[in-house]
Amino acid sequence: MLTTVKAPGKLFLVGEYAITFPYQSAVVFAVNKYVTVTAEHIDSPKINIKSDQLGTLTMSFNQLQADVSTDSWQLVKKTLQVLYQFHFKTAAAYQGITINIDSDLTFQGKKLGLGSSAAVVVAIIKAFDQVFSLNLSKQKQFKLGVLTMLSLPQFANGSMADVAVATYGNVLAYRKFDDTVINQMLVDGLEYQTILNKDWPGLKIKILPWPDNWQIAVGWTGSPADTQKMLGKAVSSENLTRAKETLSLVTQPLISAFILAVEISHFEKMSQSLVSNATGISNYAEQVGINYLTDSLTTAINISSSLNIPAKVSGAGGGDNVIAITTNNEDKEKLHATWAQNGITPLPLHIATLGE
């Protein structure tokens, strides 16, 4: 039977950079742009994959068991490798599947900085879960996504907040697990099922009750950010870690205040903590030599400030998006119009609840 699932992209409200540390928190929300996967079981002993971004690929079960090559299909193949090893236990039990992957996490052919990699991983996990009737909880879907990402060096040091949002949707208060513990389980060769069933120290995922009259406006600079490239030009890893530790001490109380403000629908307190957190991240970026505020990002934030609308850069900076929060349509429309006049593209994004 054919099944169709989707996983949303994400944007950060507060907590970037420091969230890569265990036990640190952030608030991140799902946006209404998705990776959609359509899949079904097939009798043939193979895996057929079609992607609107990558083309087509057919894999035998023997190929799936081999080391994942570092080509453009690496993320997809690693996700399937983890899933097959998790569910079927032995290669003799493997069953075939056809998967179609479509993404709308781009605009005018460019990435929007919405966490497309995590959305691809989670969408495949959700589809696999339905095709083979695994009945996985959202937490187990999230953990499988994390185990996939931890297995790939280019993603292993991430916060995994994008995986959480792709899994749960909504606005999330997310606290990162202790990844040293999980990595040690992988090194020790524990089965995926065993790792999923264990408590992950530090992990906390909570859906926040976003107030109905708070509206999110997103402005896109048209310039995709390359986080890894930016970090590669930053100061030494030792100084980077030290600066990030300082950032976490400065911003953690602000993030807690932001979460509380959302829960009690206090716009002024939310605004204060949003802007203060953004200032802390900007200071950190300047300290470690990251080009956080580009001219376009600065313009977008200054426009928002001139209209008395709180705004901040989402994610690593160096491009991508600015987020502003308003309490009425008139302010939002005025902001969109002024952004557009200054080369900032308003994106028609809103919070995705996965109930859409």
MOBEL-V439843 format. One record per residue. N is the residue number from 1. RES is the residue in one letter. SS is DSSP state (helix for helix, strand for strand, loop for the rest). PHI is phi as a letter, one per 40 degrees, with the letter a starting at -180 (none if undefined). PSI is psi in whole degrees, 0 to 359 (NA if undefined). Layout:
N & RES & SS & PHI & PSI
N & RES & SS & PHI & PSI
//
This chain:
1 & M & loop & none & 134
2 & L & loop & c & 135
3 & T & strand & b & 144
4 & T & strand & b & 130
5 & V & strand & b & 166
6 & K & strand & a & 152
7 & A & strand & b & 130
8 & P & strand & c & 161
9 & G & strand & c & 182
10 & K & strand & a & 160
11 & L & strand & a & 144
12 & F & strand & c & 139
13 & L & strand & c & 310
14 & V & strand & a & 152
15 & G & loop & h & 7
16 & E & loop & d & 161
17 & Y & loop & g & 297
18 & A & helix & c & 337
19 & I & helix & c & 347
20 & T & helix & c & 348
21 & F & loop & c & 142
22 & P & loop & d & 145
23 & Y & loop & g & 6
24 & Q & loop & c & 154
25 & S & strand & b & 160
26 & A & strand & a & 164
27 & V & strand & b & 126
28 & V & strand & b & 148
29 & F & strand & b & 153
30 & A & strand & c & 141
31 & V & strand & b & 158
32 & N & strand & c & 48
33 & K & strand & b & 139
34 & Y & strand & b & 159
35 & V & strand & c & 125
36 & T & strand & b & 131
37 & V & strand & b & 128
38 & T & strand & b & 130
39 & A & strand & a & 158
40 & E & strand & a & 155
41 & H & strand & c & 142
42 & I & strand & b & 156
43 & D & loop & c & 338
44 & S & loop & c & 145
45 & P & loop & c & 63
46 & K & strand & a & 172
47 & I & strand & b & 120
48 & N & strand & b & 127
49 & I & strand & b & 135
50 & K & strand & b & 130
51 & S & strand & b & 136
52 & D & loop & c & 342
53 & Q & loop & c & 327
54 & L & loop & b & 343
55 & G & strand & h & 220
56 & T & strand & b & 154
57 & L & strand & a & 135
58 & T & strand & b & 130
59 & M & strand & b & 140
60 & S & strand & c & 165
61 & F & helix & c & 327
62 & N & helix & c & 320
63 & Q & helix & c & 324
64 & L & helix & c & 327
65 & Q & helix & c & 341
66 & A & loop & c & 168
67 & D & loop & d & 139
68 & V & loop & c & 123
69 & S & loop & c & 159
70 & T & loop & c & 56
71 & D & loop & b & 186
72 & S & loop & c & 344
73 & W & loop & c & 2
74 & Q & helix & d & 314
75 & L & helix & c & 316
76 & V & helix & c & 315
77 & K & helix & c & 320
78 & K & helix & c & 319
79 & T & helix & d & 313
80 & L & helix & c & 323
81 & Q & helix & c & 314
82 & V & helix & c & 315
83 & L & helix & c & 316
84 & Y & helix & c & 319
85 & Q & helix & c & 326
86 & F & helix & c & 312
87 & H & helix & c & 315
88 & F & helix & c & 344
89 & K & loop & g & 306
90 & T & loop & b & 150
91 & A & helix & c & 331
92 & A & helix & c & 337
93 & A & helix & c & 354
94 & Y & loop & d & 145
95 & Q & loop & b & 153
96 & G & strand & c & 159
97 & I & strand & a & 147
98 & T & strand & b & 133
99 & I & strand & b & 129
100 & N & strand & b & 127
101 & I & strand & b & 125
102 & D & strand & b & 137
103 & S & strand & b & 137
104 & D & loop & b & 29
105 & L & loop & c & 32
106 & T & strand & b & 167
107 & F & strand & a & 124
108 & Q & loop & f & 37
109 & G & loop & g & 5
110 & K & strand & b & 149
111 & K & strand & c & 146
112 & L & loop & b & 2
113 & G & loop & g & 40
114 & L & loop & b & 13
115 & G & loop & g & 48
116 & S & helix & c & 326
117 & S & helix & c & 312
118 & A & helix & c & 322
119 & A & helix & c & 322
120 & V & helix & c & 312
121 & V & helix & d & 310
122 & V & helix & c & 322
123 & A & helix & c & 320
124 & I & helix & c & 318
125 & I & helix & c & 315
126 & K & helix & c & 319
127 & A & helix & c & 315
128 & F & helix & d & 318
129 & D & helix & d & 316
130 & Q & helix & c & 318
131 & V & helix & c & 319
132 & F & loop & b & 14
133 & S & loop & f & 53
134 & L & loop & c & 336
135 & N & loop & f & 46
136 & L & loop & c & 138
137 & S & loop & c & 163
138 & K & helix & c & 323
139 & Q & helix & c & 320
140 & K & helix & c & 325
141 & Q & helix & c & 315
142 & F & helix & d & 313
143 & K & helix & c & 322
144 & L & helix & c & 321
145 & G & helix & c & 318
146 & V & helix & c & 315
147 & L & helix & c & 325
148 & T & helix & c & 310
149 & M & helix & c & 322
150 & L & helix & c & 338
151 & S & loop & c & 354
152 & L & loop & b & 120
153 & P & loop & d & 324
154 & Q & loop & c & 346
155 & F & loop & b & 349
156 & A & loop & c & 332
157 & N & loop & c & 9
158 & G & loop & c & 172
159 & S & loop & c & 334
160 & M & loop & g & 11
161 & A & helix & c & 327
162 & D & helix & c & 327
163 & V & helix & c & 319
164 & A & helix & c & 314
165 & V & helix & c & 319
166 & A & helix & c & 332
167 & T & helix & c & 313
168 & Y & helix & c & 336
169 & G & loop & g & 194
170 & N & loop & g & 195
171 & V & strand & b & 125
172 & L & strand & b & 138
173 & A & strand & c & 116
174 & Y & strand & b & 130
175 & R & strand & b & 130
176 & K & loop & c & 141
177 & F & loop & c & 168
178 & D & loop & c & 98
179 & D & helix & c & 339
180 & T & helix & c & 324
181 & V & helix & c & 315
182 & I & helix & c & 319
183 & N & helix & c & 323
184 & Q & helix & c & 324
185 & M & helix & c & 320
186 & L & helix & c & 318
187 & V & helix & c & 322
188 & D & loop & c & 354
189 & G & loop & g & 22
190 & L & loop & c & 145
191 & E & loop & c & 151
192 & Y & helix & d & 319
193 & Q & helix & d & 319
194 & T & helix & c & 317
195 & I & helix & c & 320
196 & L & helix & c & 326
197 & N & helix & c & 346
198 & K & loop & c & 153
199 & D & loop & c & 136
200 & W & loop & c & 113
201 & P & loop & d & 129
202 & G & loop & g & 335
203 & L & loop & c & 130
204 & K & strand & a & 127
205 & I & strand & b & 120
206 & K & strand & b & 128
207 & I & strand & c & 126
208 & L & loop & c & 145
209 & P & loop & c & 85
210 & W & loop & c & 126
211 & P & loop & d & 139
212 & D & loop & c & 327
213 & N & loop & c & 2
214 & W & loop & c & 122
215 & Q & strand & b & 136
216 & I & strand & c & 129
217 & A & strand & b & 134
218 & V & strand & b & 126
219 & G & strand & b & 130
220 & W & strand & b & 131
221 & T & loop & c & 344
222 & G & loop & g & 359
223 & S & loop & b & 106
224 & P & loop & c & 139
225 & A & loop & c & 148
226 & D & loop & b & 93
227 & T & helix & d & 313
228 & Q & helix & c & 322
229 & K & helix & c & 320
230 & M & helix & c & 315
231 & L & helix & c & 330
232 & G & helix & c & 336
233 & K & loop & c & 359
234 & A & loop & c & 184
235 & V & loop & c & 179
236 & S & loop & d & 156
237 & S & helix & c & 327
238 & E & helix & c & 313
239 & N & helix & c & 327
240 & L & helix & c & 315
241 & T & helix & c & 318
242 & R & helix & c & 317
243 & A & helix & c & 323
244 & K & helix & c & 325
245 & E & helix & c & 319
246 & T & helix & c & 317
247 & L & helix & d & 317
248 & S & helix & c & 323
249 & L & helix & c & 323
250 & V & helix & c & 318
251 & T & helix & c & 340
252 & Q & helix & d & 316
253 & P & helix & c & 327
254 & L & helix & c & 323
255 & I & helix & c & 319
256 & S & helix & c & 320
257 & A & helix & c & 322
258 & F & helix & c & 314
259 & I & helix & c & 315
260 & L & helix & c & 318
261 & A & helix & c & 321
262 & V & helix & c & 316
263 & E & helix & c & 329
264 & I & loop & b & 7
265 & S & loop & f & 45
266 & H & loop & b & 98
267 & F & helix & c & 318
268 & E & helix & c & 316
269 & K & helix & c & 321
270 & M & helix & c & 314
271 & S & helix & c & 316
272 & Q & helix & c & 314
273 & S & helix & c & 327
274 & L & helix & c & 310
275 & V & helix & c & 320
276 & S & helix & c & 320
277 & N & helix & c & 319
278 & A & helix & c & 321
279 & T & helix & c & 318
280 & G & helix & c & 318
281 & I & helix & c & 320
282 & S & helix & c & 319
283 & N & helix & c & 319
284 & Y & helix & c & 313
285 & A & helix & c & 319
286 & E & helix & c & 321
287 & Q & helix & c & 322
288 & V & helix & c & 2
289 & G & loop & g & 29
290 & I & loop & c & 133
291 & N & loop & c & 75
292 & Y & loop & c & 310
293 & L & loop & b & 99
294 & T & loop & c & 170
295 & D & helix & d & 318
296 & S & helix & c & 319
297 & L & helix & c & 318
298 & T & helix & c & 318
299 & T & helix & c & 314
300 & A & helix & c & 318
301 & I & helix & c & 319
302 & N & helix & c & 322
303 & I & helix & c & 315
304 & S & helix & c & 316
305 & S & helix & c & 323
306 & S & helix & c & 338
307 & L & loop & c & 10
308 & N & loop & g & 38
309 & I & loop & b & 122
310 & P & loop & c & 137
311 & A & strand & a & 160
312 & K & strand & a & 162
313 & V & strand & c & 141
314 & S & loop & b & 132
315 & G & loop & g & 213
316 & A & loop & c & 350
317 & G & loop & g & 193
318 & G & loop & g & 11
319 & G & loop & i & 197
320 & D & loop & g & 242
321 & N & strand & b & 156
322 & V & strand & b & 140
323 & I & strand & b & 135
324 & A & strand & b & 153
325 & I & strand & b & 126
326 & T & strand & b & 172
327 & T & loop & b & 6
328 & N & loop & a & 157
329 & N & helix & c & 324
330 & E & helix & c & 313
331 & D & helix & c & 319
332 & K & helix & c & 317
333 & E & helix & c & 322
334 & K & helix & c & 319
335 & L & helix & c & 313
336 & H & helix & d & 316
337 & A & helix & c & 317
338 & T & helix & c & 321
339 & W & helix & d & 310
340 & A & helix & c & 322
341 & Q & helix & c & 340
342 & N & loop & b & 23
343 & G & loop & g & 11
344 & I & loop & b & 123
345 & T & strand & c & 116
346 & P & strand & c & 131
347 & L & strand & b & 136
348 & P & loop & c & 64
349 & L & loop & b & 145
350 & H & loop & a & 174
351 & I & strand & c & 130
352 & A & loop & c & 124
353 & T & loop & c & 353
354 & L & loop & g & 3
355 & G & loop & c & 4
356 & E & loop & c & NA
//
